């Protein structure tokens, strides 16, 4: 399957570009201490609001902190937020989707109505409401974004389970007395992997954007944390005087979100059963 995906994704240059951006984000996050030329928290008021130069490629902010170094270290925070949010949403969403699709009945009705209620609210407003109740901070933002993403995974898994559970091999496993959880683990979940991988890639972009938006509103990372959304918030009053303070964090968010979206679209094409030819 991996070889097939890699072969099928090659004709899509935009998908390859998205994959390159994702790999670059991982590399920057892992190698941040070796890439950043300065401490992201170190202040030098004598060099405040310096324009981009050889010494500071992206300039400095109002406290003289090197913006390039803060963006590099911010990649770690952004990646951690995205991965934790997706892990929580994926775990809860898969459990809810499997329970609703496999056992059905009253359980299906209750879970799906709960999902419908969550989907009735705009995602960013629901996240803001959750953070407002729990209080500002990165951890609470991750919880809020995870809750917002759960319905997408739950509905996707439920739809896949409803299709797979009626297959002949699942009925044969039941006839042989195989337990429900073993059937789910060995026969149902493996057939949900392709759409889950695609949705995970696309949802990573959503998680990063939502977390950055909450930080921009002052509900997420708090100063002096080098988080991209918080950097946008701190630079909005300097947009005319020192536009680089806000421009480069915004470009970082845009580039990473675009990369995950392009890569997810490429995976969608690569994992489409109509495009995959299995060799026997």
For each residue, the residues with C-beta under 8 A, 3 or more apart:
1: 4 5
2: 5 6
3: 6 7
4: 1 7 8 270 276
5: 1 2 8 9 267 270 271
6: 2 3 9 10
7: 3 4 10
8: 4 5 11 269 270 275 276
9: 5 6 12 15 16 19 266 267 269 270
10: 6 7 16
11: 8
12: 9 15 16 265 266 269 270
13: 16 17
14: 17 18 262 265 266
15: 9 12 18 19 262 263 265 266 267 269 270
16: 9 10 12 13 19 20 266
17: 13 14 20 21 259 262
18: 14 15 21 22 258 259 260 261 262 263 264 265 266
19: 9 15 16 22 23 259 263 266
20: 16 17 23 24 259
21: 17 18 24 25 255 256 258 259 260 262 263
22: 18 19 25 26 259 260 263
23: 19 20 26 27
24: 20 21 27 28 259
25: 21 22 28 29 75 78 79 256 259
26: 22 23 29 30 79
27: 23 24 30 31
28: 24 25 31 32 35 72 75
29: 25 26 32 75 76 78 79
30: 26 27
31: 27 28 34 35
32: 28 29 35 36 72 73 75 76
33: 36
34: 31
35: 28 31 32 72
36: 32 33 39 40 66 68 69 72 73
37: 66 68 69
38: 42 65 66 69
39: 36 42 69
40: 36 65 66 69 70 72 73 74 226
41: 65 224 226
42: 38 39 65 66
43: 63 64 65
44: 47 48 60 63 64 65
45: 48 63 64
46: 64
47: 44 50 56 60 64
48: 44 45 60 61 62 63 64
49: 59 60 61 62 238 241 242 245
50: 47 53 56 59 60 64
51: 59 242 244
52: 56 57 58 59 244
53: 50 56 57 59
54: 57
55:
56: 47 50 52 53 59 60 66 67 68
57: 52 53 54 68
58: 52 66 67 68 71 244 248
59: 49 50 51 52 53 56 67 242 244 245 248
60: 44 47 48 49 50 56 63 64 65 66 67
61: 48 49 64 65 67 70 231 234 235 238 242 245
62: 48 49 234 238 242 245
63: 43 44 45 48 60 224
64: 43 44 45 46 47 48 50 60 61
65: 38 40 41 42 43 44 60 61 69 70 224
66: 36 37 38 40 42 56 58 60 69 70
67: 56 58 59 60 61 70 71 231 244 245 248 249
68: 36 37 56 57 58 71 72 248
69: 36 37 38 39 40 65 66 72 73 226
70: 40 61 65 66 67 73 74 226 231
71: 58 67 68 74 75 226 228 231 248 249 252
72: 28 32 35 36 40 68 69 75
73: 32 36 40 69 70 76 77 226
74: 40 70 71 77 78 226 227 228 231 249 252
75: 25 28 29 32 71 72 78 79 252 256
76: 29 32 73 79 80
77: 73 74 80 81 138 221 225 226 227 228
78: 25 29 74 75 81 82 208 211 212 227 228 252 253 256
79: 25 26 29 75 76 82 83
80: 76 77 83 84
81: 77 78 84 85 138 141 142 145 207 208 211
82: 78 79 85 86 204 207 208 211
83: 79 80 86 87 204
84: 80 81 87 88 142 146
85: 81 82 88 89 142 145 146 149 207 211
86: 82 83 89 90 149 200 203 204 207
87: 83 84 90 91
88: 84 85 91 92 142 143 146
89: 85 86 92 93 145 146 147 148 149 150 152 153 203 207
90: 86 87 93 94 153 196 200
91: 87 88 94 95
92: 88 89 95 96 146 150 153 154
93: 89 90 96 97 149 150 151 152 153 154 156 157
94: 90 91 97 98 153 154 157 189 192 196
95: 91 92 98 99
96: 92 93 99 100 111 115 150 153 154 157 158
97: 93 94 100 101 153 154 155 156 157 158 160 161
98: 94 95 101 102 157 158 161 184 188 189
99: 95 96 102 103 107 108 111
100: 96 97 103 104 107 108 111 112 154 158 161
101: 97 98 104 108 157 158 159 160 161 162 165
102: 98 99 161 165 180 184 188
103: 99 100 107 108 180
104: 100 101 107 108
105: 108 109
106: 109 110
107: 99 100 103 104 110 111
108: 99 100 101 103 104 105 111 112 158
109: 105 106 112 113
110: 106 107 113 114
111: 96 99 100 107 108 114 115 154 158
112: 100 108 109 115 116 155 158
113: 109 110 116 117
114: 110 111 117 118
115: 96 111 112 118 119 150 151 154 155
116: 112 113 119 120
117: 113 114 120 121
118: 114 115 121 126 147 148 150 151
119: 115 116 151
120: 116 117
121: 117 118 125 126 129
122: 125 126
123: 126 127 148 206 210
124: 127 128 210 213 214
125: 121 122 128 129
126: 118 121 122 123 129 130 144 147 148
127: 123 124 130 131 141 144 145 147 148 210 214
128: 124 125 131 132 144 214 217 219
129: 121 125 126 132 133
130: 126 127 133 134 140 143 144 147
131: 127 128 134 135 136 140 141 144 214 219 220
132: 128 129 219
133: 129 130
134: 130 131 137 140 143 144
135: 131 140
136: 131 140 141 218 219 220 222
137: 134 140 141 220 221 222
138: 77 81 141 142 220 221 225 227
139: 142 143
140: 130 131 134 135 136 137 143 144 219
141: 81 127 131 136 137 138 144 145 211 214 215 219 220 221
142: 81 84 85 88 138 139 145 146 211
143: 88 130 134 139 140 146 147
144: 126 127 128 130 131 134 140 141 147 148 214
145: 81 85 89 127 141 142 148 149 207 210 211 214
146: 84 85 88 89 92 142 143 149 150
147: 89 118 126 127 130 143 144 150
148: 89 118 123 126 127 144 145 151 210
149: 85 86 89 93 145 146 152 153 203 206 207
150: 89 92 93 96 115 118 146 147 153 154
151: 93 115 118 119 148 154 155
152: 89 93 149 155 156 199 203
153: 89 90 92 93 94 96 97 149 150 156 157 196 199 203
154: 92 93 94 96 97 100 111 115 150 151 157 158
155: 97 112 115 151 152 158 159
156: 93 97 152 153 159 160 192 195 196 199
157: 93 94 96 97 98 101 153 154 160 161 192 196
158: 96 97 98 100 101 108 111 112 154 155 161 162
159: 101 155 156 162 163
160: 97 101 156 157 163 164 188 191 192 195
161: 97 98 100 101 102 157 158 164 165 188 192
162: 101 158 159 165 166
163: 159 160 166 167
164: 160 161 167 170 187 188 191 192
165: 101 102 161 162 170 188
166: 162 163 170 171
167: 163 164 170 171 187
168: 171 172
169: 172 173 187
170: 164 165 166 167 173 174 183 187 188
171: 166 167 168 174 175
172: 168 169 175 176
173: 169 170 176 178 182 183 186 187
174: 170 171 177 178 183
175: 171 172
176: 172 173
177: 174
178: 173 174 182 183
179: 182 183
180: 102 103 183 184
181: 184 185
182: 173 178 179 185 186
183: 170 173 174 178 179 180 186 187 188
184: 98 102 180 181 187 188 189
185: 181 182 188 189
186: 173 182 183 190
187: 164 167 169 170 173 183 184 190 191
188: 98 102 160 161 164 165 170 183 184 185 191 192
189: 94 98 184 185 192 193
190: 186 187 193
191: 160 164 187 188
192: 94 156 157 160 161 164 188 189 195 196
193: 189 190 196 197
194: 197 198 271
195: 156 160 192 198 199 271
196: 90 94 153 156 157 192 193 199 200
197: 193 194 200 201 267 271
198: 194 195 201 202 264 267 268 271
199: 152 153 156 195 196 202 203 264
200: 86 90 196 197 203 204
201: 197 198 204 205 260 263 264 267
202: 198 199 205 206 260 261 264 265
203: 86 89 149 152 153 199 200 206 207
204: 82 83 86 200 201 207 208 260
205: 201 202 208 209 256 257 258 259 260 261 264
206: 123 149 202 203 209 210
207: 81 82 85 86 89 145 149 203 204 210 211
208: 78 81 82 204 205 211 212 253 256 257 260
209: 205 206 212 213 253 257
210: 123 124 127 145 148 206 207 213 214
211: 78 81 82 85 141 142 145 207 208 214 215 220 229
212: 78 208 209 215 216 220 227 228 229 232 253
213: 124 209 210 216 217 229
214: 124 127 128 131 141 144 145 210 211 217 219 220 229
215: 141 211 212 218 219 220 221 227 228 229 230 232 233
216: 212 213 220 229 230 232 233
217: 128 213 214 220 233
218: 136 215 233
219: 128 131 132 136 140 141 214 215
220: 131 136 137 138 141 211 212 214 215 216 217 227 229 230
221: 77 137 138 141 215 225 227 229 230
222: 136 137 225 230
223: 230 234
224: 41 63 65
225: 77 138 221 222 230
226: 40 41 69 70 71 73 74 77 230 231
227: 74 77 78 138 212 215 220 221 230 231
228: 71 74 77 78 212 215 231 232 249 250 252 253
229: 211 212 213 214 215 216 220 221 232 233 249 253
230: 215 216 220 221 222 223 225 226 227 233 234
231: 61 67 70 71 74 226 227 228 234 235 245 246 249
232: 212 215 216 228 229 235 236 246 249 250 253
233: 215 216 217 218 229 230 236
234: 61 62 223 230 231 245
235: 61 231 232 238 239 242 245 246 249
236: 232 233 239 246
237:
238: 49 61 62 235 241 242 243 245 246
239: 235 236 243 245 246
240: 243
241: 49 238
242: 49 51 59 61 62 235 238 245
243: 238 239 240 246 247
244: 51 52 58 59 67 247 248
245: 49 59 61 62 67 231 234 235 238 239 242 248
246: 231 232 235 236 238 239 243 249 250
247: 243 244 250 251
248: 58 59 67 68 71 244 245 251 252
249: 67 71 74 228 229 231 232 235 246 252 253
250: 228 232 246 247 253 254
251: 247 248 254 255
252: 71 74 75 78 228 248 249 255 256
253: 78 208 209 212 228 229 232 249 250 256 257
254: 250 251 257 258
255: 21 251 252 258 259
256: 21 25 75 78 205 208 252 253 259 260
257: 205 208 209 253 254 260 261
258: 18 21 205 254 255 261 262
259: 17 18 19 20 21 22 24 25 205 255 256 262 263
260: 18 21 22 201 202 204 205 208 256 257 263 264
261: 18 202 205 257 258 264 265
262: 14 15 17 18 21 258 259 265 266
263: 15 18 19 21 22 201 259 260 266 267
264: 18 198 199 201 202 205 260 261 267 268
265: 12 14 15 18 202 261 262 268 269
266: 9 12 14 15 16 18 19 262 263 269 270
267: 5 9 15 197 198 201 263 264 270 271
268: 198 264 265 271 272
269: 8 9 12 15 265 266 272 275
270: 4 5 8 9 12 15 266 267 275 276
271: 5 194 195 197 198 267 268 276
272: 268 269 275 276
273: 276
274:
275: 8 269 270 272
276: 4 8 270 271 272 273
277:
278:
279:
280:
